[in-house]
Structure formats: structure tokens, C-alpha cells
Amino acid sequence: MNPETSQLMATARHFTLQLSSTPRGARLARLLAVEQLRTWGLEEVAGAAGQVVAELANNAVTHGHVPGRDFRLRTIVTGAVVRIEVSDTRGDRVPLPGAPSGDGEGGRGLLVVAALARGWGVRPGPSPQKTVWAELDLP
């Protein structure tokens, strides 16, 4: 095995869960992601990452829900980056950041993600899925 490859494999950490597409599943996604980051000794980014997971999971449950289908949370740490991915089964509904309308309570989630993350985006597929991802820098 190439020493560079084994070093990369040794420094990459990942955590994947499939959760019910319910408000309880979204809350559980945040709690478990934060706990996993703390277990890895990454307390300094756990709060911001927890907020990003909460927003993305809530969007998956609210806008990406298909009855009987779960959503998936994946957290990957490589080098100095934490990547959070939330996949749902509504590939036809792509999130767009924008200003919230009026005094409504919704519409701010992706603005929060954009403020906390160094970048975020949407990756389609495999059909009918989509994955919304965000990356945070480690201090």
C-alpha cells in the first residue's frame, strides 16, 4: 500500500446515519452529529456543525420528505475540513438561498448555513435523491 494513501485513510473520519424523515429524526441527527464530533475531539466546531446539521436535516424533513422514505446524514472530517451531507429523496426540490419573505418564521435556514460554512451546495442523484452539503473549517 502506498504510504500517502494509508496516511490519508488514517486521517479521514466519517459518520453516517439513516434517520426517519420526521422532526424527531432531524433533532436526533443534530444531537448525534455533535456527540460524534466531540468524541473525535472536535468540540471547537461541534456547535456550528450542529447548527448546520439542524438546518439541513430540518429542510430534508420539511421540504424533502417522501412518505416512507428516510433521510441520510453523513459527516466527514478530512484534514482541516468538516463536511456535512444530508440526502433526501426529493431530487426535484432543489433548495435556493434567498431572503425570507416578510415576518414569517421560515426561510432563514440556508442563510444560517451560508454564514457558518465556508461553502455549501447541492449534488443531484442518484435519482430521485439529492444531497445538500456544507463544509466548515476546523480551527
N, C-alpha and C positions, 0 to 999 in steps of 0.2 A: 504494500500500500504506500502511496506517495505521502511523505511526511506533511506536506502542505494540506492535503486532503484530510488526513487524520486530525490535524490541528483545527481545521475548520469544523469538522464534525464534533470535536470536543468542545468548541466554544458556542455552538448553536444549541439553543434550548427551545423546546416547543411544548405547547399545552393545547389540546383540542378536546372540545366537548360538543355533544349534540344535546340540545335542550328543547323543551316543549315551547311552542310558539304562543306563549301566554305571558302576562305581566309577571307572574311568579318566575318563569323561565328567564326573563330579562333581568330581574333582580338577582337571581342565582348566578347568572353569567358574570355580573359585576362583582359580586362577593367572592366567587371562586377565582376570577382572574386576579383580583387584588391579593388574595391569600397566596396564590401561586407565585406572584412577583415577590411578595415578602419572603416566601420560602427560599427563593433564589437569591435573597439578599438585596433586592432592588426596591427597598422601601421608599427611596427618594423619588421614584417615578410612579409608585403604586397609586397615589391619589389621582394624578392626572390621567393615568391609564384607566383607572376605574371609572372616571367620568366619561372618557371616550367610549369604553365598553357599554356603559349605561345608555349613552345616546344612540350608538349604533344598534344595540340589542333592542332598545325601545322602538327604533324605526323598523327593524325587522319584524317585530311583533305587531306593530300598528299598521304599517304600510305593506309589508312583505308577507303577511300571513296568508296561508292557504290551509283550509281546514284539513286536519290530519297530517300535516307536514311540520317537521321541526325546523329549527334554525341551527347553524353551527358557529361556534366561536373558536377561533384559533389565535393563540398568542405565540409569537416567535421572537426570540432575542438572539441577535447576531451582532457581534462587535459592539458598537455603541448605539444600537437602534432597537427599539421595541416596536414590532409590527403587530397590529391588531386587525383581524379579519372577521367579519360577520357575514355569513352566507345565508340567503333565504331562497325560497322557490318562486319568487315573483320577479323574474328577469325582465318582465315587461314594464315594471315600475322603477325607473332609474331616479335616484334622489338628486335634486338640484339645490344648491345652496341659494339662499335668497333672503331678502329682508322679510321678517314676519309681517303679516298683514294686521293692521290695526292693533287693538289691545288684546288680541287672542292669546291664549296660553301656549299655543304650539308654534312651530316654525322656527325655533331657535337652535335646535339640536345640532345641525351641521355647522352653524356659526360657532358654536362652542367647540366642536371637533376641530374646525379650521384654526381657532385661536390657540388650542392646546397642542396640536400636532404640527410637525414640520411639513407634512403633506398628507393628502388623502385622495382617494379616487374610487372608481367603480370598475370592476372587471366582470364582463359578462361570462356566462356559461359555467359548466355545460348546461344546455337548455333543460329545464326552464329556470335555472338558477342565475343569481348574480352574487358577487362578493363586494362588499364595501370595506375598504381598508384604510387604515391610518397609521402613520409612523411617528413615534416620539423619540427624541434624542435622549440618551442616558447622560446624566451629568458627568 
